[in-house]
Amino acid sequence: MGFLVKIIDLVHVNPAGLNLRLSQAMNMKKQAIYSLRTYLKALEYDM
């Protein structure tokens, strides 16, 4: 929830920067999901 609140705050402060912020957020989300999958695969190999 805090993540969305930060985005909303940024929108109120700087509407022009919204698209940039959203694309950065999506990239961060993709990277997090990718690293999580990699971590889970590593765990599978360790078992």
C-alpha positions in Angstrom: 0.0 0.0 0.0 2.8 2.4 0.8 4.1 2.0 -2.7 0.9 3.3 -4.3 0.7 6.2 -1.8 4.2 7.2 -2.9 3.1 7.2 -6.6 0.0 9.2 -5.8 2.1 11.8 -3.8 4.4 12.1 -6.8 1.4 12.7 -9.1 0.2 15.6 -6.9 3.7 17.1 -6.8 4.7 16.6 -10.5 2.0 15.4 -13.0 4.5 15.7 -15.8 6.9 13.2 -14.2 4.1 10.6 -13.8 4.9 8.5 -16.9 8.6 8.4 -16.1 7.8 7.4 -12.5 5.4 4.7 -13.6 7.8 3.2 -16.1 10.5 3.2 -13.4 8.1 1.5 -11.0 7.2 -1.1 -13.6 10.9 -1.8 -14.4 11.6 -2.2 -10.6 8.7 -4.6 -10.3 9.9 -6.7 -13.3 13.4 -6.8 -11.8 12.0 -7.8 -8.4 9.9 -10.6 -9.9 12.8 -11.8 -12.1 15.2 -11.9 -9.2 12.6 -13.7 -7.0 12.1 -16.4 -9.7 15.9 -16.8 -10.0 16.1 -17.2 -6.2 13.4 -19.8 -6.1 15.1 -21.8 -8.9 18.3 -21.7 -7.0 16.5 -23.0 -3.9 15.0 -25.9 -6.0 18.5 -26.9 -7.1 19.8 -26.8 -3.5 17.1 -29.2 -2.3 
